[in-house]
Amino acid sequence: MMDQWEEISEEEEEQQPSDQSVLPTGSQNQLEDEEKPTQAQEGNSGDEWDTDLETDNATNEKQCLSCAELYLQACLWTGSVPVSSFLRHLGEASINLNHYGVGPLGAKALAIVLQNDIVVTNLELEDNGLGAEGACYLVEMLQTNSIQSLNLSNNQLQLEGAHIISKMLLDNYYIKSLKLSGNDFDDSAVKYFADALKGDYVVKELDLSHNRFCNTGGEHLGHMLATNVGIEVLNLSWNHLRMGGAVALSAGLKVNSTLKQLQLSWNGFGHIEAESLGQALKQNSTLVLLDLSSNRIDDQAVTLLCQGLATNDTLRVLKLSHNPLTNIGALTLLKTVTNNMKSAVEEIDISTVFVCEAFVELLEKACQGRPALDVRHSAMSSVTRNSSALQIFQKFLEERNESTMDFFQALDKEGTMKVSTAAFRKAVTAANIPLDQRQLEWLIRTFDKKCTATIIYSDKTITDAQLSSPPFRSLKRGIPDSTFPPSGTSSSSITPAAGAGTCTEVWKYKIQTFF
């Protein structure tokens, strides 16, 4: 009798999965209460899968049918609700199940089906309430398949989930893109990731935005960046990185040799943090995008950041919108970029900074030598209106078949190549050129840059004035020719054409015009 019980116990032990595994091995008897395995399960293994890329459509349909049957049975076994979208996209390389309420048991059902899958390379599971339990099932599944991109954002993974995923990263050979945004990770959680990724070379893109990393977390990430040789895109937006944590992060960036994009918007970067980033940019030679939007970067902070921009020759995109930056800081930034002949900067976003005429003039000069330079900024209507004064003046003369030189020579009776600003002002007013008082004064300053009350005109003077003034069409992009002021029209009567733009539209040179 005892021998009989021992034999039964041995049989039960053979049917039980290993203690180290939370997923069934894939046999149907574990999904159907000891029932006989079905052909659906058998279709998920063997030569059929080994030659999937070489089989005809009929065979592919049979395999998808087998996976569908297995998934439905796995859902029945786990007590989860099947996701119809998963069934519809079986056999595709990308599976998007974001916001489907999968839950931990639903994740277990998915893991049962995908643990031997060789087709899916991208799995999106954002906002599904997976928790640490669901992450555990998925991590075990990842040990036996080849998914390269995984999105687990907004799943309440917290510290336990961070520990589970970090252990997977220690033995990772396939995951290249990992999104873990909004999982309530704190400094303790980020230490798990930092330790796992210090020597990693597989993960290329890591999203840890919308978490709770502070000073200690920044230190862990800085140490990781100093030794990591794989990550190219790192998103740390919407955290609490500042002071010592931000300085440590910059120290890691200084010696990093692979990172290309660093997103740090919505953190606490101010003077100290900007200075450390500036020092990092002096030495770093791989970063091409730096996003510091919505921080505490003011005019002094941007000056400190420019210490690195003055010599950096790799950064191409710099985002600084929604910072307490003024026209003074914007000018400092633009001068630094233009003075650095080796600078690779092509795009600067300071779209929330209202600039003056001097900035617009400097930008136009910079664009003459760097046509690819794109600086997004804002300008009051008076600035754009003043900047268009020279074009209005020249257009008026063209309609009369005159040149700017002809206009000055007509005022210079003695041929001294000099005209007083008073005489010029009087002549412009008498000719009824459509310029208001502010435009006229700006035009005079364009020709008399040293404010000597005398315009010394020449071909060079006129050419320099033209180069320092942005093209009228670029300021009013989208407005038809009929909108440009004809001779004798007061500039105060100029109105934008229908569809010409609103106060939030950005023109060709990203001049935000408020009519």
C-alpha positions in Angstrom: 0.0 0.0 0.0 2.8 2.4 0.9 4.6 1.5 -2.4 1.4 2.4 -4.3 1.2 5.9 -2.6 4.9 6.4 -3.4 4.3 5.7 -7.1 1.4 8.2 -7.1 3.4 10.9 -5.4 6.2 10.4 -7.9 3.7 10.8 -10.8 2.4 14.0 -9.3 5.8 15.4 -8.8 6.6 14.8 -12.5 3.5 16.8 -13.4 4.3 19.8 -11.3 6.3 22.7 -12.8 9.7 23.7 -11.4 9.6 25.8 -8.3 11.7 28.4 -10.1 9.0 28.9 -12.8 5.7 30.7 -12.4 4.5 29.8 -15.9 3.3 26.4 -17.1 5.7 24.6 -19.4 3.2 24.9 -22.2 1.4 21.5 -22.0 -2.3 21.6 -22.2 -2.8 19.3 -19.1 -1.8 22.2 -17.0 -4.3 24.5 -18.6 -7.3 22.1 -18.6 -7.1 20.4 -15.2 -5.1 17.3 -16.2 -7.0 16.8 -19.6 -5.2 15.3 -22.5 -3.0 17.8 -24.5 -4.7 19.1 -27.7 -3.3 19.6 -31.2 -3.3 23.4 -30.4 -0.6 23.0 -27.9 1.4 20.6 -30.1 1.3 23.2 -32.9 3.2 25.6 -30.8 6.4 23.5 -30.9 8.4 21.5 -33.3 9.6 22.0 -36.8 6.6 24.2 -37.8 8.0 27.1 -35.7 11.6 26.5 -36.8 10.6 27.1 -40.4 8.0 29.8 -39.9 9.6 32.2 -42.3 9.7 29.6 -45.0 6.2 28.2 -44.7 3.2 29.1 -47.0 0.2 31.2 -46.0 -1.9 28.1 -45.1 0.7 27.0 -42.5 1.0 30.5 -41.0 -2.8 30.6 -40.6 -2.7 27.2 -38.9 0.0 28.5 -36.5 -2.0 31.6 -35.6 -5.0 29.5 -35.0 -3.0 27.3 -32.7 -1.8 30.4 -30.8 -5.3 31.8 -30.6 -6.6 28.5 -29.1 -3.8 28.4 -26.6 -4.4 32.0 -25.6 -8.1 31.4 -25.0 -7.4 28.3 -22.9 -4.7 30.3 -21.0 -7.2 33.0 -20.2 -9.7 30.4 -19.1 -7.1 28.7 -16.9 -5.9 32.0 -15.3 -9.4 33.5 -15.0 -8.6 36.6 -17.1 -10.6 38.2 -19.9 -9.2 37.7 -23.4 -8.1 40.8 -25.3 -9.6 40.8 -28.7 -6.8 43.0 -30.1 -4.2 40.4 -29.3 -6.2 37.8 -31.2 -6.5 40.1 -34.2 -2.8 40.8 -34.4 -1.4 37.3 -33.8 1.4 36.6 -36.2 2.5 40.3 -36.4 5.8 41.6 -35.2 4.3 44.4 -33.2 1.6 43.9 -30.6 0.0 47.0 -29.1 -2.1 46.4 -26.0 -1.8 49.8 -24.3 -4.7 50.7 -22.0 -6.6 47.4 -22.3 -6.8 46.6 -18.6 -4.8 43.4 -19.0 -3.9 43.0 -15.3 -1.5 40.6 -13.7 -3.5 37.4 -14.6 -3.9 38.7 -18.2 -0.2 39.2 -18.3 0.2 35.6 -17.2 -2.0 34.4 -20.1 0.0 36.4 -22.6 3.3 35.1 -21.2 2.1 31.5 -21.6 1.5 32.1 -25.3 4.5 34.3 -26.0 7.2 32.3 -24.1 8.2 30.3 -27.2 7.2 32.9 -29.8 9.7 34.0 -32.4 7.6 36.5 -34.3 6.8 39.3 -31.9 9.6 41.9 -31.5 7.7 44.8 -30.1 5.3 44.5 -27.2 3.3 47.5 -25.9 1.6 47.0 -22.5 1.4 50.6 -21.1 -1.3 51.4 -18.5 -2.6 47.9 -17.8 -2.3 47.6 -14.0 0.2 44.8 -14.2 2.0 45.5 -10.9 5.0 43.5 -9.8 3.1 40.2 -10.2 2.4 40.8 -13.9 6.0 42.0 -14.4 7.2 38.7 -12.9 5.3 36.6 -15.5 6.5 38.8 -18.4 10.1 38.6 -17.2 10.1 34.8 -17.1 8.5 34.8 -20.6 11.4 37.1 -21.8 13.9 34.4 -20.9 12.8 32.2 -23.8 11.8 34.6 -26.7 13.4 37.4 -28.6 11.3 40.6 -28.0 13.5 43.6 -28.6 11.2 46.5 -27.6 9.1 46.4 -24.4 6.8 49.2 -23.0 5.7 48.7 -19.4 5.0 52.4 -18.6 2.3 53.3 -16.0 1.8 49.9 -14.5 2.4 50.5 -10.8 5.5 48.4 -10.8 7.1 50.3 -7.9 10.2 49.0 -6.0 9.3 45.3 -6.3 8.8 45.6 -10.0 12.0 47.5 -10.4 13.9 44.6 -8.7 12.3 42.0 -10.9 13.1 43.9 -14.1 16.6 44.7 -13.1 17.3 41.0 -12.6 16.1 40.4 -16.1 18.5 43.1 -17.4 21.5 41.3 -15.8 20.9 38.4 -18.3 19.5 40.4 -21.2 20.5 39.6 -24.8 17.5 40.9 -26.8 15.7 43.9 -25.2 17.0 47.1 -26.9 14.2 49.5 -26.0 12.7 49.6 -22.5 10.0 52.1 -21.5 9.3 52.3 -17.7 7.7 55.7 -17.4 5.3 56.5 -14.6 5.9 53.5 -12.3 6.4 55.3 -9.1 10.1 54.4 -9.0 12.1 56.2 -6.3 15.8 56.4 -5.6 15.9 52.9 -4.2 14.3 51.6 -7.4 16.7 53.4 -9.7 19.6 51.8 -7.9 18.5 48.4 -9.2 18.5 49.7 -12.7 21.8 51.5 -12.4 23.6 48.5 -11.0 22.1 46.2 -13.8 23.0 48.6 -16.6 26.5 49.7 -15.5 28.2 47.2 -17.9 25.3 46.7 -20.3 25.7 47.2 -24.0 22.4 45.8 -25.3 19.8 48.4 -24.1 19.8 51.3 -26.5 16.7 53.3 -25.4 15.6 53.7 -21.8 12.6 55.7 -20.6 12.4 56.4 -16.9 10.4 59.6 -17.1 7.5 60.5 -14.7 9.1 58.9 -11.7 10.4 60.1 -8.3 14.2 60.3 -8.7 15.9 62.8 -6.5 19.5 63.5 -5.5 20.5 59.9 -4.6 18.8 58.7 -7.8 20.7 61.2 -9.8 24.0 59.9 -8.3 23.1 56.3 -9.2 22.3 57.3 -12.8 25.5 59.3 -13.0 27.6 56.3 -12.0 25.7 54.2 -14.5 26.3 56.6 -17.4 30.0 56.7 -16.6 30.4 53.0 -17.3 27.5 52.1 -19.6 28.4 51.6 -23.2 25.0 50.9 -24.8 22.3 53.5 -24.0 21.9 56.0 -26.8 18.5 57.6 -25.7 17.8 58.3 -22.1 14.5 60.0 -21.0 14.6 61.3 -17.4 11.9 64.0 -17.8 9.4 64.7 -15.0 11.6 63.7 -12.1 13.1 65.7 -9.2 16.7 65.8 -10.4 18.6 68.8 -9.0 21.6 69.9 -6.9 23.9 67.0 -6.1 21.9 64.5 -8.2 22.0 66.6 -11.3 25.7 67.4 -10.8 26.5 63.7 -10.5 24.4 63.0 -13.7 26.4 65.6 -15.5 29.7 64.0 -14.3 28.6 60.7 -15.8 27.6 62.4 -19.1 31.1 64.0 -19.3 32.8 60.7 -19.7 30.0 58.8 -21.5 30.8 57.7 -25.0 27.4 56.4 -26.4 24.5 58.6 -25.3 23.0 60.7 -28.1 19.8 62.0 -26.7 19.2 63.2 -23.1 15.8 64.4 -22.1 15.7 66.3 -18.8 12.6 68.5 -19.1 10.5 69.2 -16.0 13.3 68.7 -13.4 15.0 71.3 -11.2 18.0 72.4 -13.3 19.1 76.0 -12.4 22.5 77.7 -12.0 24.5 74.9 -10.3 23.0 72.3 -12.6 23.5 74.3 -15.8 27.1 74.9 -14.9 27.8 71.2 -14.5 26.1 70.5 -17.8 28.2 73.2 -19.4 31.4 71.5 -18.1 30.1 68.1 -19.4 29.5 69.5 -22.9 33.1 70.7 -23.1 34.3 67.0 -23.0 31.3 65.0 -24.3 31.6 64.2 -28.0 28.5 62.1 -28.7 25.4 63.9 -27.4 23.3 65.4 -30.2 20.1 66.3 -28.4 19.6 68.0 -25.0 16.1 68.8 -23.7 16.0 71.2 -20.7 12.5 72.5 -21.3 10.5 73.6 -18.2 13.4 73.9 -15.8 14.8 76.9 -14.0 17.2 78.1 -16.7 17.4 81.9 -16.5 19.8 84.3 -18.2 22.6 83.5 -15.7 22.1 79.8 -16.0 22.2 79.9 -19.8 25.5 81.8 -19.6 26.9 79.0 -17.6 25.6 76.4 -20.0 27.2 78.4 -22.9 30.6 77.7 -21.4 30.2 74.2 -22.9 28.4 75.3 -26.1 31.3 77.6 -26.9 33.5 74.6 -27.7 31.1 71.7 -28.3 31.0 70.4 -31.8 28.4 67.6 -31.7 25.2 68.9 -30.1 22.6 69.6 -32.8 19.3 70.2 -30.9 18.9 72.3 -27.8 15.5 72.7 -26.2 15.0 75.5 -23.6 11.4 76.5 -23.9 9.3 77.3 -20.8 12.2 78.5 -18.8 12.6 81.9 -17.1 14.8 83.0 -19.9 14.7 86.6 -21.4 15.9 88.3 -24.5 19.3 88.9 -22.8 19.8 85.1 -22.4 18.6 84.4 -25.9 21.1 86.8 -27.3 23.9 85.3 -25.3 22.9 81.8 -26.5 22.7 82.8 -30.1 26.0 84.7 -30.0 27.7 81.7 -28.4 26.5 79.3 -31.1 27.4 81.7 -34.0 30.8 82.4 -32.6 31.7 78.7 -32.3 32.7 78.0 -35.9 32.7 74.2 -35.1 29.2 74.2 -33.6 26.9 71.6 -35.0 23.7 73.2 -33.5 20.9 73.2 -36.1 17.8 73.6 -33.9 17.2 75.8 -30.8 13.8 75.9 -29.1 13.3 79.1 -27.1 9.8 79.5 -28.4 8.5 81.0 -25.1 11.2 83.8 -25.1 10.1 87.2 -26.6 13.1 88.6 -28.5 14.0 92.1 -29.7 15.1 93.5 -33.1 18.8 92.9 -32.3 18.1 89.2 -31.9 16.2 89.0 -35.2 19.0 90.8 -36.9 21.7 88.5 -35.5 19.6 85.5 -36.3 19.3 86.6 -39.9 23.1 87.1 -40.2 23.6 83.6 -38.7 21.2 82.1 -41.2 23.2 83.6 -44.1 26.1 81.4 -43.1 24.1 78.6 -41.7 21.0 78.0 -43.8 20.1 74.9 -41.7 19.9 76.9 -38.4 16.4 76.9 -37.0 15.7 79.0 -33.9 12.2 78.9 -32.6 11.4 82.1 -30.7 8.6 84.6 -30.1 8.4 88.2 -31.0 5.9 91.0 -30.3 4.2 92.4 -33.3 6.2 95.6 -32.9 9.4 93.7 -33.4 8.3 92.0 -36.6 6.8 95.2 -37.8 10.0 97.1 -37.2 12.1 94.3 -38.8 10.1 94.6 -42.0 10.7 98.4 -42.3 13.7 98.1 -44.7 11.7 95.7 -47.0 8.8 98.1 -47.0 11.1 100.9 -47.9 12.8 99.0 -50.7 9.5 97.7 -52.1 8.2 101.3 -52.3 11.3 102.4 -54.2 11.0 99.4 -56.6 7.5 100.4 -57.5 8.9 103.8 -58.5 11.8 102.2 -60.4 14.3 103.6 -57.9 17.1 102.1 -55.9 18.1 102.9 -52.3 21.2 104.5 -53.7 19.1 106.8 -55.9 17.1 107.9 -52.9 20.2 108.9 -50.9 21.9 110.6 -53.9 18.8 112.7 -54.4 19.2 114.0 -50.9 23.0 114.5 -51.2 23.1 117.5 -53.4 26.8 118.1 -52.8 27.9 114.5 -53.4 29.5 114.0 -50.0 28.1 110.5 -49.6 26.6 111.7 -46.4 22.9 112.5 -45.4 21.7 113.7 -42.1 19.2 111.6 -40.3 16.9 114.6 -40.0 16.9 115.0 -43.8 16.3 111.3 -44.4 13.4 111.3 -41.9 11.9 114.3 -43.6 12.3 112.8 -47.1 10.7 109.5 -46.1 7.7 111.3 -44.5 7.3 113.6 -47.6 7.3 110.6 -49.9 4.5 109.1 -48.0 6.3 105.8 -47.6 4.0 103.5 -45.5 6.1 103.4 -42.3 4.9 104.4 -38.8 7.1 106.4 -36.5 8.7 103.3 -34.8 9.5 101.7 -38.1 11.0 104.9 -39.4 13.3 105.2 -36.3 14.3 101.6 -36.6 15.1 102.1 -40.3 17.3 105.1 -39.4 19.2 103.1 -36.8 19.7 100.4 -39.5 21.6 102.9 -41.6 23.2 104.9 -38.8 24.3 102.1 -36.5 26.8 104.4 -34.5 24.0 106.9 -33.8 26.0 109.9 -35.2 22.9 111.5 -36.7 24.6 111.2 -40.1 24.1 108.4 -42.6 27.2 107.6 -44.6 25.8 105.7 -47.5 27.5 103.5 -49.9 26.9 100.2 -51.7 28.5 98.4 -48.7 26.3 100.3 -46.2 23.2 99.4 -48.1 24.2 95.8 -48.5 25.0 95.5 -44.7 21.6 96.9 -43.9 19.9 94.4 -46.2 21.8 91.5 -44.6 20.9 92.6 -41.1 17.2 92.8 -41.9 15.2 89.5 -42.3 13.4 89.1 -45.6 9.9 90.5 -45.4 8.4 87.3 -46.8 10.0 85.3 -44.0 8.3 87.4 -41.4 4.9 87.2 -43.0 5.0 83.7 -44.4 1.6 82.7 -45.7 0.3 86.2 -46.3 -0.4 86.8 -50.1 1.2 89.7 -52.0 -2.1 91.6 -51.9 -1.6 92.0 -48.1 1.8 93.8 -48.5 1.3 97.5 -48.1 1.0 99.4 -51.5 2.5 102.9 -51.9 0.8 105.5 -49.8 -0.7 103.0 -47.3 -0.2 103.6 -43.6 1.3 100.6 -41.8 -1.4 100.9 -39.2 -4.0 99.8 -41.7 -2.2 96.6 -42.5 -4.2 93.5 -41.5 -3.4 89.9 -41.9 -5.1 88.0 -44.7 -7.6 85.3 -43.9 -5.7 82.1 -42.8 -2.5 84.1 -42.5 -1.9 82.8 -38.9 -2.7 83.3 -35.3 -0.8 84.4 -32.2 0.4 80.8 -31.7 1.6 80.2 -35.2 5.4 80.1 -35.8 6.7 81.5 -39.1 9.6 80.4 -41.3 12.2 81.7 -38.9 9.9 80.8 -36.0 8.9 84.4 -35.2 5.7 84.2 -33.3 3.7 87.2 -34.4 0.9 88.7 -32.3 -1.4 90.9 -34.5 
